[in-house]
Every structure is written in structure tokens, then in C-alpha cells.
Amino acid sequence: MKNKFIRSIARVVPIVLLGLSTFSCSDMLDIAPETTLDEGQAYQNIFDADAAVIGVYGKFMNLAERHVVLNELRADLLNVTPNAAGTPDLLQINYHTVQPENRYADPRPFYEVIINCNDVLHNFNKMVSENKITRDEYNQRYSDIAALRSWVYLQLGIQYGRIPYITAPLAKVDDLTDQSKFQKVEFEVLLDSLISVTEKIPHKDLYPTGSSLMTNIGGFNTQKFFVNKRLVLGDLHLWKGNYTQAATHYRVIMETGAADASRGARFYDQYKVSWSNPFNHSVGFNGSQTNVWNYEWVWDLPFSPNFSPTNPFIRLFANAGGSYLLKPSQTAIDKWASQTRNNLTPGDNRGEWAVTYQLGQPVVGKYLQNFNAALPFENRGNWFLARASLVHLRFAEAANRNGHSKLAEAFLQRGIKANFTDPNLPTTNPDVTNTQQTFLPAPYNFDAREGTFPFFRGDWYRHIGLRERAGLQIVNFNVPGAQEPLMIRIENALIDEAALELAFEGHRWQDLLRIARRRNDPAFLADKVYDKLIKANDPRAAEVRARLMDPNNWYLPFKM
């Protein structure tokens, strides 16, 4: 079979340009044309292996639009505009009436990535057995592609429920139409398989410094291009209900900077939501790799005007220079407006950064910071996949379900030190030796001590919760006569905070679905979508809610 990654490189994306620029050896560029390249000519050395990795990510970039549309428009924070009236595919997604022919519901693009992954993994196995790459080179690249495949499969499970699970190399996507060979598996069974496979990958860390795939080009670090394997594992375990395992993987991400021997800002700030590095959304979403960006983003892929695929979010979201098909829902706007800042003024700055206005209409500003309607061909942008706040929220979700609600609340509100300081501690020269720590078993054992007599600077002493970072009043959980257990109230607050923090970034439907499944509570999901439609004065609101009260309608039709 001809190697599909070469066809991906022919439709190269920014990552490919950057990747190609990193290799000093001419072997990387001496790729035979697709018409003459056969299997015997490919996978001969490390440069071919790197080209294969880059090619898979080139194919993967084609999933950006459907990932955001499916995970946001199906939920409550994104809505269609009047301009979408002639786009039935988007209307079907919004009203949960998706037909098999809907282009966003087509599973083929997902499987094109998976089949590329399977082919590359198969050939990596051959390469290492033939000593064409070293064991370390193999471990790093094999693990990267295997984890990316697991991420794609998780998305398929979330969107479709029952899917074919294929790990052997196939000639083409059309092979999947033979259901006698490729039976569908239930989501729970899929999770078991993905956890087993992904836990066994030999390299769970990032590409190391010095790797030919890890470099800086024009100030842009390629390290954030590649899937974070711990994130994939954390998410798989969270969906499965393995909360300790999920939290363990998330904590590794949050302590990425802990290996920094200098114990400088990176040690205390990277991925730790710290007071010394407040995340500025106006900087953090423009792709400029300042410390503000670097200490927050876990996974971020850029679009370039010079390569395909083009940035799909301009067409979807821009009212000036785009088609303006989708917009922030009134529900989303109201959520930010209902918050109270620490200075007692109304509102939430995150909403002001996430939603901007063009031609008098609200637009999803997160995706438009680098877009100038006067220069429509300069359609730079990013596919925002994961950042520190996402990891903190999911860690807190796992901790809360594991019986550590006080710790979960710390991540949500004011931070570990604030939540775990002995209230009887003197205010003058306090001895913090035995306070400002969780004293919990791993992975919940945090040290946030900050003291002078004696001197302490715990690894997490700069940590603040997400609401403190946003400058907001805390959520009051001490409500007399509350009907729901504290764990459920904190979980609800975490999901609400995720809406405020992560809106439009491709996580909302996943969050709603995960909680509804866990609680066996269709109304948790249905009511939120209903609220979106009611606030839009949409006459189909009750109809959609009734449809979503049946869990069978949570999933897209699967048609190859």
C-alpha cells in the first residue's frame, strides 16, 4: 500500500512547514514524488519516521472544524445565526436532528486519521525490528501516534456511542463498510480497550529536548503541536470512572515544570494556575508564545495562510470577512454577565475576551484575534485543544468524585493554600510547618506552604484557584437546607466554571455528556440545551429537550 502520509504532506499544514524547517539533513527533503514512491522507498530512516509523524498531524488538522462544531453547537454555549438558514447540516446539529448524510456526522475523516495512524505504527514496528531507528526514537514516535489515535477514538466514542475499533493497518477507509469484519463496540468496551493500549505505550512524556521533532522556529516551539499523552490517559480514566488514575495523569501535566533544576518561574508557574502568571486571554489566544501562553497551553495547533487546511473558524465565526454562521448563545453571554467580580462590579472578564462584537453582532472572539477582515487571505489562527485550566478542572472533577471535595473546591476557588491554612494560625510570623498542606495520599498530596519563620516555599505555594485567577467572588456552598450532597454541588460548579473558562474550545458537549452518563440523568444535559433555545426564543426548544431526554438521541448516526 502506498503510504498515505505522503498524501498528507502534499496538503501540508503549518506544522509540516515548521517540521521540515527543523531538519538540517537533506534526507528529509529528498522525498520522491507520490507517483513514484512505494512502500520499499519509505520508512528507511529517522527522517522518514519524522515525515510520517508530521503527515499524520497534517491529516489530523482536518478534524478541527468538526471537533468544535460537534462539541460546542450540540451543547448550550454556541448557536446558529440567521445566516445558517441555508446550511442544513449546522441546523441539524443545533436541533439534534442529524441525518446520516450530514457532513459533520460523517465518521470517515476520523477514520482517515486512524488508518494513517495504524499504517504508521505498523511501519514503525518494522523499522525498529530492522534497526532503521533506535529504540528510543521508536518509543517516542510510536507512543505519540498511538496516543493521538486513542484521542481520536475517544472523540468517536463520545459522538457516536458505538463504533468499529480497528488497530490493524487497512488499505482504505471503505474497508470499514464490511460490518462482518468490523463489528461496532459499545463506548464502555471502547474505553477499556483504549485504556489498555494507551497505558502500555513506552513513552508517556513529551518529546525530549534535542529530538528532531522538537525545536523553535521563529520563536514558535513545536512541543505544543503534539498530543499530550497524559491528557489522553487522564481523560480516558475520567470517562471510565477511574478517578485516582485520572488524577494521577492530570497531576503529571500540572507538574511539567517540576523537573526544572533552576526552580525558577517555570517550576512554580507552568500549568499550575499561579498568582505570578495570570492568564491574559487577549494574549493567550493570539498564538504568541510568551510565558503567558507557554505556561497555560498544553496542546495548540496553528493554521497558516500559506498551507492547507485553511483556518475554518473564520468562515464559521467572523461577521466581517466570514460567513458568520455560528455565534455565542445568549446562555453563554448571560453566564458571564451573572458573575460578580471581587471588587463587587458585575461581569466576568473572560466573557469580554471570549465574545467580541463585529457589525453590532456578538462573535466568538477567541478564534479571531489574528484575523483582519481587511486582509482576508491572512487567515492565521489556532486550533485550541487543551490548556492548564482544562486540566485543573478535570483534576478537580476526579478529586471530588474520589471523596476530596475540599481539594476540588480549592482548585475551583482560591487555591490550595487558602483552603488548607489552619484558621487558628497567628497572623504575625506564623509557623506553617504543619499547615497549608493537604496531608492526603497521592495524587492528592499538595504542599502549598509559604512561610518565613521557618522559611518554606512549597511546590504549590503560588497556586490560586480558577475563580481567584478570574478575579471573581467565590461560589457559596454553605447553603442552609441544600437538597443535593456537597459532592454534586461542587461538580455542578465545576461544570459551570468550565463553561465560563473554556467556552467554544471544544469541551462543552463532552462535559455535559460525561456528567449525564455518570449520573444517569438525561435532564442534566437536556435542560441546558433547552435553556439555550428558550433564550433564543426558538419554538423548537421543548421538542429538542424531549428528544434529549432519551439517551439514545445523544449520539450521532454512524454511516460509512
C-alpha atoms as one frame of an Amber mdcrd trajectory, in Angstrom:
protein
   0.000   0.000   0.000   1.245   3.439  -0.822   1.967   5.451   2.264  -0.885
   7.786   2.983   1.228  10.165   4.995   2.847  11.359   1.779  -0.550  12.487
   0.542  -0.989  14.354   3.821   2.308  16.133   3.294   1.111  17.168  -0.149
  -1.652  19.085   1.668   0.824  20.296   4.231  -0.154  22.379   7.273   1.892
  24.857   9.296   3.250  22.107  11.477   4.711  20.476   8.415   6.412  23.663
   7.292   7.870  24.137  10.738   8.807  20.496  10.993  10.562  20.459   7.646
  12.467  23.591   8.613  13.977  21.873  11.624  15.890  19.156   9.860  19.366
  20.079   8.737  19.879  16.811   6.896  18.741  16.865   3.279  17.272  13.377
   3.602  14.056  14.873   4.966  13.564  16.895   1.803  14.668  14.207  -0.607
  11.198  12.645  -0.735  10.308  11.073  -4.035   7.110  12.334  -5.696   3.941
  10.496  -4.720   3.660   8.939  -8.168   6.981   7.163  -7.750   7.125   6.492
  -4.013   6.301   2.944  -3.000   6.486   1.111   0.277  10.035  -0.046  -0.322
  11.272   3.529  -0.628   9.623   4.869   2.529  10.420   4.268   6.202  14.139
   3.942   5.668  15.474   6.234   8.411  14.608   8.680  11.173  13.783  11.415
   8.663  11.155   9.182   7.071   9.804   8.403  10.525   9.543  12.119  11.317
   7.841  12.756   7.986   5.314  10.074   8.895   4.552  11.743  12.238   4.183
  15.124  10.566   1.952  13.660   7.867  -0.420  12.182  10.446  -0.772  15.562
  12.139  -1.396  17.131   8.746  -4.343  14.785   8.291  -5.416  15.344  11.898
  -5.740  19.112  11.337  -8.702  18.404   9.066 -10.727  17.443  12.145 -10.585
  20.914  13.696 -13.866  22.258  12.334 -15.984  19.211  13.121 -14.400  18.897
  16.570 -15.509  22.400  17.551 -18.894  22.221  15.820 -19.858  18.865  17.325
 -18.637  19.653  20.825 -19.982  23.195  21.027 -23.028  23.562  18.775 -24.614
  20.393  20.177 -24.381  21.944  23.641 -25.527  25.250  25.126 -22.855  27.895
  24.524 -22.967  28.166  20.718 -25.950  28.825  18.469 -26.685  29.261  14.790
 -27.147  32.701  13.217 -29.782  33.603  10.622 -27.025  33.148   8.028 -27.094
  29.404   8.765 -30.637  29.080   7.420 -29.232  27.733   4.170 -26.859  25.338
   5.930 -28.995  22.350   6.962 -26.024  20.427   8.348 -25.488  23.055  11.057
 -29.207  23.320  11.780 -29.420  19.563  12.259 -26.520  19.681  14.706 -28.142
  22.527  16.638 -31.539  20.806  16.877 -30.235  17.259  17.367 -31.951  16.008
  14.227 -28.782  14.841  12.498 -29.266  12.743   9.377 -26.689  10.158   8.223
 -25.739  12.341   5.238 -24.800  15.313   7.438 -21.198  16.169   6.611 -20.327
  16.909  10.233 -21.648  13.474  11.205 -19.519  11.680   8.629 -17.101   9.432
  10.586 -14.790   8.990   7.602 -12.449  11.918   8.407 -11.859  10.433  11.862
 -11.081   7.036  10.376  -8.793   8.535   7.763  -6.635   9.748  10.642  -6.917
   6.394  12.425  -5.953   4.414   9.341  -2.964   6.694   8.809  -2.012   6.047
  12.436  -2.386   2.293  12.023  -0.230   2.311   8.897   2.479   4.419  10.540
   2.519   2.294  13.710   2.821  -0.865  11.636   5.791   0.549   9.768   7.432
   1.867  12.939   7.382  -1.694  14.254   9.168  -2.830  11.104  11.688  -0.013
  11.278  12.796  -0.762  14.819  12.992  -4.503  14.149  15.247  -3.755  11.150
  17.381  -1.277  13.161  16.417   1.649  10.952  15.602   3.717  14.020  16.799
   3.360  17.584  14.629   2.006  20.358  14.324   5.478  21.934  13.347   7.055
  18.601  10.776   4.324  18.138   9.375   4.638  21.663   8.823   8.378  21.320
   7.222   8.354  17.872   5.216   5.181  18.327   3.784   6.487  21.600   2.887
   9.833  20.046   0.913   8.306  17.186  -0.702   5.650  19.400  -1.874   8.319
  21.870  -3.195  10.525  19.060  -5.157   7.545  17.725  -6.625   6.961  21.199
  -7.677  10.614  21.379  -9.442  10.330  18.015 -11.137   7.113  19.098 -12.317
   8.752  22.312 -13.918  11.507  20.241 -15.625   8.895  18.081 -16.993   7.175
  21.175 -18.271  10.474  22.591 -20.011  11.439  19.362 -21.313   8.071  18.125
 -21.513   5.772  21.156 -20.921   2.523  19.217 -18.120   2.398  16.662 -15.778
  -0.052  14.905 -12.441  -0.294  16.731  -9.623  -1.069  14.306  -5.909  -1.207
  15.111  -4.582  -3.270  12.190  -3.390  -1.440   9.042  -6.034  -1.201   6.334
  -5.802  -0.282   2.675  -8.617   2.269   2.700 -11.485   3.655   4.736 -14.015
   1.853   2.532 -12.935  -1.428   4.122 -14.873  -0.375   7.211 -18.158  -0.768
   5.342 -17.796  -4.543   5.710 -19.522  -4.867   9.073 -18.988  -8.626   9.133
 -15.283  -7.909   9.682 -15.531  -4.789  11.785 -18.228  -5.042  14.427 -19.122
  -1.989  16.457 -18.189  -1.903  20.117 -20.010  -0.108  22.923 -18.464   3.023
  24.396 -17.614   1.337  27.709 -15.845  -1.505  25.896 -14.021   1.007  23.740
 -12.795   2.828  26.858 -11.422  -0.425  28.268  -9.507  -1.107  25.061  -8.162
   2.436  24.781  -7.005   2.481  28.400  -5.242  -0.854  27.978  -3.465   0.187
  24.787  -2.553   3.704  25.883  -1.272   2.710  29.323   1.148   0.338  27.581
   2.801   2.914  25.335   6.513   3.014  26.164   6.954   6.805  26.318   4.354
   8.883  28.160   6.347  12.111  28.370   6.829  14.901  25.837   9.401  14.678
  23.093  12.725  15.407  24.809  14.852  18.449  24.136  17.139  17.584  21.246
  14.598  15.460  19.416  14.491  16.178  15.699  10.773  16.879  16.111  11.326
  19.350  18.935  12.610  22.764  18.002  11.996  26.510  17.917  11.372  28.195
  14.603  10.871  31.930  14.570  10.117  31.739  18.276   7.441  29.059  17.864
   8.050  25.957  19.953   6.826  22.797  18.240   6.448  20.991  21.557   2.828
  22.102  21.907   1.964  20.642  18.492   1.958  17.051  19.701  -0.719  15.325
  21.736  -0.094  15.196  25.470  -0.223  11.514  26.331  -1.016  12.131  29.993
  -4.005  14.220  28.945  -5.346  11.362  26.840  -4.871   8.896  29.686  -6.423
  11.245  32.229  -9.479  11.761  30.036  -9.892   8.045  29.338  -9.808   7.216
  33.038 -12.132  10.108  33.890 -14.744   8.857  31.425 -14.358   5.335  32.815
 -14.720   6.481  36.423 -11.151   5.543  37.413 -10.715   8.752  39.363  -7.402
   8.073  41.103  -5.769   7.073  37.824  -7.237  10.108  36.053  -5.994  12.480
  38.743  -2.561  10.848  38.692  -2.119  11.562  34.988  -3.504  15.093  35.231
  -1.112  15.869  38.074   1.873  14.863  35.950   0.803  17.529  33.448   0.330
  20.152  36.134   3.851  19.474  37.382   5.508  19.525  33.965   7.843  22.265
  35.170   8.839  20.343  38.295  11.877  18.838  36.592  13.366  22.293  36.054
  16.520  22.254  38.188  16.654  26.033  38.373  13.407  26.049  40.365  12.553
  29.337  38.728   9.278  30.640  37.366   8.653  27.549  35.243   8.867  25.334
  38.321   6.180  27.292  40.156   4.085  28.627  37.286   3.820  26.292  34.315
   0.372  24.666  34.274  -0.140  25.497  37.964  -2.575  28.450  37.655  -0.330
  30.671  39.762  -0.712  34.206  41.053   2.581  35.220  39.435   1.450  34.321
  35.918  -2.203  35.350  35.468  -3.594  34.162  32.149  -4.474  37.089  29.922
  -6.953  35.848  27.334  -6.160  38.694  24.956  -2.582  37.409  24.787  -3.173
  33.739  25.420  -5.369  33.264  22.341  -3.255  35.048  19.761  -0.675  32.271
  19.455   2.301  34.399  20.503   4.479  32.142  22.604   5.110  34.407  25.545
   5.338  32.955  29.039   1.626  33.737  29.441   0.949  31.417  26.516   3.600
  28.839  27.303   2.629  28.342  30.945  -1.032  27.810  30.025  -1.225  25.885
  26.754  -0.825  22.117  26.734  -1.849  21.435  23.124  -2.255  24.070  20.414
  -2.020  23.672  16.625  -1.625  26.724  14.365  -3.165  27.462  10.982  -1.201
  29.352   8.350  -2.461  31.251   5.291   0.207  29.532   3.210  -0.811  25.920
   3.718  -3.890  23.759   3.873  -6.106  23.087   5.592  -7.154  26.692   5.837
  -8.440  28.130   9.076 -12.125  27.016   9.182 -13.088  29.266  12.075 -13.016
  32.495  10.069 -15.878  31.306   7.878 -17.868  29.994  10.849 -17.440  32.865
  13.291 -16.396  36.130  11.603 -19.164  38.620  10.825 -16.722  40.840   8.935
 -14.811  38.759   6.412 -16.527  35.442   7.188 -19.910  33.792   6.716 -20.965
  34.301  10.357 -22.824  31.002  10.670 -22.348  30.462  14.407 -22.419  32.841
  17.357 -22.200  32.805  21.163 -25.542  31.817  22.638 -27.437  34.142  24.918
 -26.955  31.497  27.588 -23.187  31.902  27.324 -23.388  35.697  27.400 -25.712
  35.575  30.416 -23.394  33.227  32.305 -20.553  35.739  32.200 -22.868  38.654
  32.939 -24.226  36.910  36.049 -20.822  36.753  37.762 -19.603  39.222  40.383
 -16.004  40.406  40.487 -14.016  40.721  43.688 -14.491  44.494  43.524 -18.271
  43.822  43.552 -18.823  45.004  39.986 -20.888  42.729  37.722 -19.430  40.604
  34.963 -16.548  38.292  34.124 -13.581  39.486  32.067 -13.353  36.085  30.414
 -16.622  36.810  28.657 -15.330  40.114  27.368 -12.347  38.321  25.856 -14.302
  35.341  24.521 -17.116  37.356  22.924 -16.408  40.427  20.838 -18.655  42.404
  18.522 -18.472  42.896  14.762 -21.022  44.951  12.837 -23.070  45.104  16.022
 -23.320  41.340  16.446 -21.646  39.026  19.017 -18.906  36.817  17.622 -16.649
  34.114  19.058 -13.617  36.333  19.533 -11.288  33.602  20.788 -10.747  32.395
  17.233 -10.496  35.800  15.572  -7.650  37.553  17.383  -5.280  37.157  14.436
  -7.861  37.868  11.748  -8.150  41.197   9.953 -11.110  41.445   7.594  -9.117
  43.932   5.513  -6.581  41.162   4.884  -8.866  38.150   4.333  -6.098  35.949
   2.977  -4.020  36.389   6.133  -6.289  33.948   7.936  -3.957  32.883  10.694
  -5.362  31.218  13.760  -5.176  28.255  16.098  -6.966  25.064  16.948  -7.099
  25.324  20.735  -7.085  21.778  22.088  -6.070  21.858  25.757  -4.713  24.195
  28.392  -3.911  24.262  32.078  -7.356  25.364  33.233  -8.912  22.355  31.498
  -6.500  20.039  33.311  -7.226  21.732  36.661 -10.971  21.430  36.198 -10.765
  17.770  35.274  -8.347  17.033  38.105 -10.815  18.703  40.476 -13.667  16.660
  38.986 -11.740  13.456  39.670 -10.706  14.551  43.171 -14.285  15.497  44.052
 -15.626  12.130  42.883 -12.843  10.457  44.866 -14.073  11.994  48.102 -11.772
  15.037  48.235 -14.283  17.836  47.833 -12.228  20.309  49.849  -9.335  19.915
  47.427 -11.672  20.183  44.427 -13.063  23.394  45.869  -9.515  24.743  46.275
  -8.855  24.247  42.561 -12.155  25.910  41.728 -11.998  28.871  44.094  -8.996
  30.358  45.912  -6.255  27.749  45.727  -4.660  25.103  47.929  -3.023  27.423
  50.436  -6.224  29.365  51.038  -8.279  26.218  51.561  -5.789  24.338  53.715
  -4.456  27.007  56.078  -5.192  26.394  59.744  -7.716  29.143  60.687  -6.159
  29.348  64.178  -2.740  30.256  62.776  -1.423  33.607  64.112  -1.287  36.367
  61.527   2.179  37.581  62.615   5.161  35.356  61.721   3.076  32.167  61.541
   4.830  28.810  61.653   3.381  26.963  58.650   5.305  23.739  59.194   2.151
  21.711  59.746  -0.414  23.595  57.709  -1.042  24.773  54.124  -0.766  21.160
  53.022  -3.424  18.628  52.118  -1.931  15.661  54.035  -3.709  13.367  51.576
  -2.400  10.281  49.758  -1.020  10.653  46.243  -2.032  12.065  43.827  -3.768
  14.491  46.191  -0.772  15.323  48.415  -0.014  19.007  47.824   2.381  21.314
  49.661   1.451  24.995  49.333   3.391  26.288  52.327   4.650  29.851  52.273
   6.375  30.813  55.491   9.265  32.911  56.797   9.975  31.546  60.282  10.941
  28.868  59.358  11.290  29.507  55.627   9.072  27.419  53.342   8.211  27.638
  49.674   6.181  24.571  48.820   5.946  23.476  45.210   2.366  24.793  45.044
   2.690  27.936  47.160   1.798  30.201  44.183  -1.320  28.232  43.280  -4.631
  30.055  43.094  -7.981  28.659  42.036  -9.645  29.464  38.750 -12.140  31.915
  40.204  -9.386  33.792  42.013  -7.435  33.982  38.767 -10.539  35.362  37.046
 -10.978  37.908  39.850 -14.425  36.596  40.843 -16.320  36.114  44.082 -16.317
  32.546  45.374 -19.246  30.164  44.981 -21.045  29.749  48.295 -21.517  26.081
  49.137 -22.727  26.725  52.687 -26.357  26.933  51.692 -28.770  26.007  54.509
 -31.146  23.248  53.521 -29.356  22.368  50.290 -31.013  19.302  48.804 -28.036
  17.927  46.892 -24.922  16.436  48.501 -21.836  18.665  48.565 -20.102  16.468
  46.011 -22.889  17.069  43.486 -22.968  20.803  44.192 -19.223  21.071  43.652
 -19.438  19.002  40.487 -22.170  21.309  39.182 -19.989  24.314  39.999 -17.018
  22.786  38.195 -19.086  22.255  35.051 -20.433  25.810  35.306 -16.890  27.116
  35.710 -15.780  25.135  32.675 -18.435  26.981  30.656 -17.054  30.330  31.812
 -13.415  29.374  31.348 -13.377  27.084  28.301 -16.319  28.231  26.170 -16.055
  27.458  22.438 -12.812  25.456  22.857 -14.408  22.091  22.030 -15.140  20.717
  25.513 -18.736  21.621  26.372 -20.714  18.711  24.868 -18.152  16.318  26.278
 -18.572  17.758  29.781 -22.367  17.658  29.667 -22.435  14.147  28.246 -19.922
  12.787  30.759 -21.906  14.076  33.749 -25.279  12.999  32.335 -23.931   9.495
  31.721 -22.288   9.293  35.139 -25.461  10.347  36.965 -27.846   8.584  34.624
 -29.590  11.944  34.439 -30.715  12.986  30.935 -32.182  16.215  32.295 -28.718
  17.460  33.251 -27.899  17.671  29.546 -31.360  18.277  28.094 -32.155  21.239
  30.331 -29.018  23.123  29.343 -29.690  22.782  25.624 -33.322  23.718  26.275
 -32.190  26.882  28.077 -30.109  27.894  25.054 -33.060  27.576  22.714 -35.545
  29.225  25.084 -33.291  32.273  25.439 -33.106  32.443  21.651 -36.939  32.423
  21.502 -36.685  29.251  19.445 -40.047  27.466  19.118 -38.294  24.087  18.900
 -36.910  24.255  22.446 -39.380  21.821  24.036 -39.110  19.437  21.099 -35.316
  19.310  21.422 -35.475  18.823  25.180 -37.879  15.913  24.787 -35.554  14.339
  22.249 -32.526  14.652  24.545 -34.364  13.069  27.463 -33.783   9.789  25.603
 -30.064   8.862  25.876 -30.272   7.079  22.539 -30.527  10.510  20.957 -27.265
  11.717  22.459 -25.265  10.064  19.693 -24.845  10.731  16.004 -25.914   8.221
  13.346 -22.942   6.172  12.201 -22.823   5.683   8.445 -19.699   4.876   6.447
